[in-house]
């Protein structure tokens, strides 16, 4: 499973993009469960955010969702953090 996260906005307005491919990873099941939970609460279009807040686009396989600070679910926050930290 390929998980892509793009983050835009914030005070500096810098865009950041990372992705993780879970294929062959020992923790693939954990990533996939977290990804499914994050998808469940996403929006098909970008939701309104807050000034200087971050907007996120999460693409998993052929499905893309949008979410924004400060209204992220725990699963979305965890997935975004992991992908931005570990992704290439």
N, C-alpha and C positions, 0 to 999 in steps of 0.2 A: 504494500500500500504506500502510495506517495502522498505525503502531507505537506502542503505549502501554506505559508503564512506571510502576508504582506501587512506591514504596519505603516500608516501614514498619519500626518498631523503632529500634534505636540507643539511645544513652544517654538522649536527650531524648524518644524515642518520637514524633517528629514524622513525619507522613505526607506524602509528596511525590508528586505525579502530574504527568507530562508526556506529550505525544504529538507525533509527527512524521508528517506525510503526505508520502510520497515522490513523489507524483504530480507530474509535470512538472519534477522536480529533475534537474539535470545529473548528479548523483551517485546517482541512484535505484538503479542496478545494484549499486553498492557497498553501499548500505544493505540492499538485498534479500538479497544474499549473506550479509552479516553476520547479518541476522535469521534466515535459514534455519539457519545454523550454531548460533546461540543456541538456537533451538527444538529442535534435535536432542538436546541434552543436558538438557532441562528435565524437570520432574516434573509430573504431573497434579494432585498435591496438595502443599501446602506441606511441604517437608522440615524436619527438625529443624535449628534454628540454634544459635547460641551466645549466651550472655548478652550483652545490649547490642549484638548484631550486627544487621545489616539483613536483612530478608526482601524479596524482589522478586516481583512479578507482572508478567509480560510478555505482552501480548496483541497478536497480529499477525493481522489479518483476523479469522477466526472461531476461532482457536486460542489458548488461554491456557496458559502454563506457569508454574511456580513454581521459585524457586531461592533460595539463602541464602548469606550470607557464613559461613565463608570458602571454601566449596566452589563457587565460580563458575568456569566455563570461561573461557578467554581471550576467546572470542567473546561470551559473556554479559557479562563485565566491560566490554568495549569498547562493546557496544550500549547497555548501561545508562548508561554514562558519556556517550555521545554524545546519547542521547535526553534525559537529565536536563539536559545543557548547552544543547542547541539547541532543545529542545521548548518548546511553548507550553502 
